[in-house]
Every structure is written in C-alpha cells, then in structure tokens.
Amino acid sequence: TEYTIVLAGMVRVDHDGGTLDVHAGQAVIVEPGECIRYSTPGADGAEYIAVCLPAFSPDTVHRES
C-alpha cells in the first residue's frame, strides 16, 4: 500500500478509472496491484511524501519503462 501526501502544488494520478488531481493538504492511497502513473503538470511542480508499507526495493517494484 502506498500513501502519498501532497505538501505543496498538485500531483496528478492517472489510474484505470480515470485521473485524480491531489492538491496540497490532500492524500491518495494506492493499493497493491493498482496500475497508476504520477505526474506534476503544474509549472511549479509539487512537494509530496510517499510512504510504502511494506517498504519495497527497486528490484521488487513493477514499473513500466
């Protein structure tokens, strides 16, 4: 499970059901197996914290090239 808390700006989350814009002061929770893509389309980007439980290593995460 991944918890992303946006501190400043906006993070766009593209997922199978559409798009979610997560603004400062908001959070999004992504469950294991969900296919998502994060972006920061705003001119100033975003500041956010992502916490994964359990933690993962680069060898175990599923990322598209």
N, C-alpha and C positions, 0 to 999 in steps of 0.2 A: 504494500500500500504506500502511495506517495502523497504527501501533504505539501502543497505549495501555498505559501502565504505571501501576498504581494505587499511590499512596504511602500513603494512609490511607483507611479506610472501604471501601465496596464500590460498584462500578459494575455495573449490570445491562445486559447486551447482549441485546436481542431480535433474532433473525435468522430466516431462513426455516426453519431446522431446529429452532427452539425458543428457549430462554433460557439464557444463561450468566451466572453471577454471578462477577465478577472481584474478588478481595479484595486488600487491601494486600500487597505483595510479589509479586503476580502480574501478568501481562500478557496482552493479546489482540492478535492480528494479524488485520486485515481486508484482504482482497484487493480490488483494483479490481472494481467491478461488483456486489459483495455489497450487499444491502439490509439495513441494520441500524438500530437505534434504541438510543441510550444513555439510561439514567436512573440516578438515585441515590436509591433509595427509603428509605434509612436516615435516621433523624431528624437525624443529624449531616452528611449529605451525603457527599462524598468529595473527596479531593485526588488529581489524576492529571495525567499528562503525555501529550499526544497528539502524535505526530510523523508527518507525512505525507511520503512520498517518491514521486515528486517533490512539491514543495510545490504547493499549489493556491491559486487566488484565489476569492473569493466568487462570481465570475461563472462559474466552471467547475465548481463543486461541484453535485451533484444532490441537492437537499433537498426534502422534502415540506413543504407549507405548514402 
